[in-house]
Amino acid sequence: MDAGSFRFDVGEFRCVSTSDGALNYPPENLFANVPPERVEEALRQRNLPTAQVTTPYTCLYIDTGEHSVLVDTGAGDLGAHAADVFPGLDHSTSVTGLLPENLRAAGIELQEIDTVIITHAHPDHVGGTLNETGELVFSNAHYFISKEEWDFWTSDAATTKAPAVMVNTARQNLEPLKDRLTFIEDSSEIVPGVRAIATFGHTPGHIALSVASDGEQLLHVSDAVLYPLHLEHPKWTPVFDMLPEQASASKRRIFDLAAEEDALVFAHHFPPFPSLGHVRKGEQGWRWQPIDT
């Protein structure tokens, strides 16, 4: 493993966890319904800083042999605006937009990627769709997104239900995809071995993915859960879950599945990089067990 990529296999599929950087968040944004002292104590028990929570931004690349697949496009220049979005924090380590260079460093040319799957259209998942001149970064790819996700961000309702910066970023990055886009549903096979799993709630059309080959399975949970503490305390919710009750049901669906099947789990924001591990059933929810790299 180098600083920006980690190679692993799922059956016959060659996969790479690729860093797009990391961002620092106020604890109250990640644990919006929890008394601050409880969050502070939980972080302290784990020897973590209590003034801010650092989450990696990790993207998944899959070489199936037939297709070159990227899940989400990263955050683009979001890190450069972190101090405006979350003032008062130390943003010296809030750096994003590293995905293209880390893909290239791993020997993956951007023009070789033929499939891009968008799990949802939050800025840290679609912000790297376009380059500085407004052209597609992954110019030879066909794109996949749930119809519910597309319909929400392109609707008038989005302007009243989501912050303007999120709506604008989603529309700016989704609009150029219209002519190379396929809508997917729950259980849709996107490419052979890669299926969508509807996990609506974090956003109205959020999806997870099952990646299966030769008897092995990886579950890419995207933002069904944002941080390992959300697994241990299933009732703790982030401000970013747009439909909290639906998000809670989706969380239980995907993580019960992961625990029951002992699947390898890829979680976009879970430390430590490469954001890979397993989940085990706990007293209230689940426990995160990172892989040994």
N, C-alpha and C positions, 0 to 999 in steps of 0.2 A: 504494500500500500504506500503510495506517495501522498503528498499533502492534498492533492486534488482529485484522486480517483482510487477506486478499489475494485479489483476484478474478482468475479465469482461466477459460478455456473448454476443454472437451474436445469437439470437434465442435460439435454443437448444444446441449450441456449447459453450463449456467452453474454454475460451481463457486466455492466460497469456502474457502480455508484459514483456519481460525479458531482463535485461541490460547485455550487453557484455562489458560495459565500455564507454569511451569517448575519443575523440582525438581533439587536437588543430591544427588549420589550419591557414596558412597565408591568410589574406583577399583576396589578389590578386589571389590566387588559386581558391577560391570560386566565385569570381566576376572578371573574367579575362578580360572582355571587358568594364569595367567601370572605369572612372577616380578615383584614390584613394581617392580624397577629397570627392567625392559623397558617396562612401562607408563609409568613416569615419563619415560623417554627419549622414547617415542613422543609423549607429550603435549607435552613440552618442544620437540620438533622442530616442532610445529605451533603454538608460542607459546600454549599453553593452560595453565591452572593445573594443578598436579600433585597438590594436596591433595584436590580434589574434581572431579567431572565434572558439568557442568550440561547437562541435556537439556530441550528444549522439550516441552510437551504440546500437540500440534496436532491438531485434529479437522477432518474434511472434510464440507462441505455440498455437495449436488448438487441442482440444479434441472433435472430432465430435461424439463420442459414438461408432463409428466403427473404426476410425483411430486416431492415435496419430501423429500429424503433426507438424513439425518444418520448419519455413521458414528461410533459410540461416543458416550458421554454425558459424557466427561470424568472428572476425578478428584474432583469435589466439594471437600470441605474437607480433603483429604489433606495439602495444604501446611501447614495449621495444626498438624499432628501430625508434621511432618518431623523436628523435633529429637528426638522420642521414638523414631521409627523409625530414624533415622541420627544418633545423638548425636555431638558433637565436630566437626561441620561448621558452616560459616557458612551459615545458612539465611535470611539477609536477603533473598535473591532466590528462595527456595522459596515460590512463591505459586501456588495452583491455584483452580479453581472460577470462572474468568473466562468460560467458554464462553457461558452465557446472556446476559450483558451484551454480549459481543462479537458474538454473533449479532444481537441487537437493534440494536446500533450499525451493523451492516451491512445493516439493513433487513429482517431475517428474524425474523418473529414466531414464538415458540415453538409456539403452537397451530396454526400452518400446517404444521408438519412432520408428514407422514403416515407416514413410514417411518424406523425407526431400526434400523440393522444393528449388531450387537454382534460385534466380531471375536474377542473373548475376554473372560473375566470377571475379569481382574485389577482391583484397586481404581482404577487410573488410567484405566480404560476403561469402568467401570460405576458409579463413585462419584458421578457426577452425575445418576443416574437419578431420585432422589427429592429433594424440597426439604426444608427444615428441619422441616416438619410431616408428613413422610412421604408426601406426594402426588407423583404423577408429574410431572416437570418438562415432559415432552413428552406432554401428556395426550391428544392426539388421534392419536397415532402407533400403528402396528402394528409389532411388534418381530420381528427375525429373528436366529437364533443357530444354530450347528451343534448337532445332537443330542448329539454326543460331548462338547461343552463343557457343555451343560446337565446331561447325565447325570453327568459327573464331579463338578461342584460341588455337586450335590444328593445325592451318594452318601455312604455311610459311609466309603468309601476316602479321600475328600478330607481327612478329619480327620487321617489319618495320613501323607498325602503332601504337604500344603501347610500353611503357617503358619496358625494359628487366625485371625489378623486377616484374611487373604485369604479364608478359607472363610466367615467371618462376613459380610464385606463382599459377597461374591458372592451368598450366600443372601439377605441383606437386600434386595439390589437386583434379584435375579432373581425372587423369589417373587411380587411384585406384578404381574409380566408374564404370568403363566400363562394368563390368559384372552384375551390379545391377542398371542399368540406363535406363530410358524411356525418349524419346524425346517428347516434347509437342509443340503444335501450338496455335495460337490465338483461344480462346474459348474452348480449350481442357479442359475437366473435369478431374482433377487430382485425386481427391476422391470426392464422392458425396457432393455437396455443395461448392466445391472449384474449380474455373475456372481460367485459364490463360487469361491475357489480354496483347496482344503484345504492348509494349511501347518502341520500338526500338529507339536507338539514343544515350542514355547515353553509352551504349555498343551496338554492332551490333545485339544482341539477347535479350536485356533486357525485362523482363516481369513484369507486375503488377498482382495482384490477386483480384478476387471477391470472397468473403466469404459470403455465404448466407444461412440462416436457419430461418424457421418459419416467413417469411415476413420481416426479418431484414437483412441488408447488411453492410459489412465492405469492404472497398477498401484498399488493401495493395499496396501502390504506390512505395515502395522500393526507388530507386534513380531517379525516373522520375523527381523529384525536390530534391535538396540537403538541402535547407534551406528556412525558411519562407520568407525571403526577395526575393527569386526567384519567389515566388507567386505574391507578390505585384509589382514586376518589371519583367515581363515575358521576356524582352529582355536581362536581365542580365544573363550571362552564366558562368558556372564554366569551368576551364581548363580540367576537367575530362570528359566532354561530348565529346565522340569520333566523333559523327555525329551530329553537333549542329542543323542543319535545321530539321533533322528527330526527334531529341530530342524535339525541340520546338513544332512540330506537335503532338508528343505523350503527351507532357505536357498538351496541350490544350484539347486533347481527354479525358484524364483521369480526369483532374480537372473540366472540364465542366460537365462530368458525375457525379462526386462527388457532385458538387453544385446543379445540377438539381435534383438528387435523394436524397439529404440531407443525404448521406451515412456517416457513421462513417469512418474516415480515419486513417490509420496507416502509418506513414512516418518514415522510418528507422533512419533518422538523425535529425528529428525535435525536438528541445527543446520545453517545458521541458519534461523529462521522465514522463509518459510512452509513449510519442510520439503518442498520440491519440488526435483527434479533428475533427472539421468540417471545410469545406472551404465555403466561401461566395463570390459571384461575387463582384468584385470591379470595379473601373473606368477603370483601365488598365488590371488587371488580377484578382486575388482573394485575400482574406484575410484568414489567419489562425486563428482559434478559438480553442485553446486547451480545452480539457474537464476539468471540475472542479473535482479534485480528493479529 
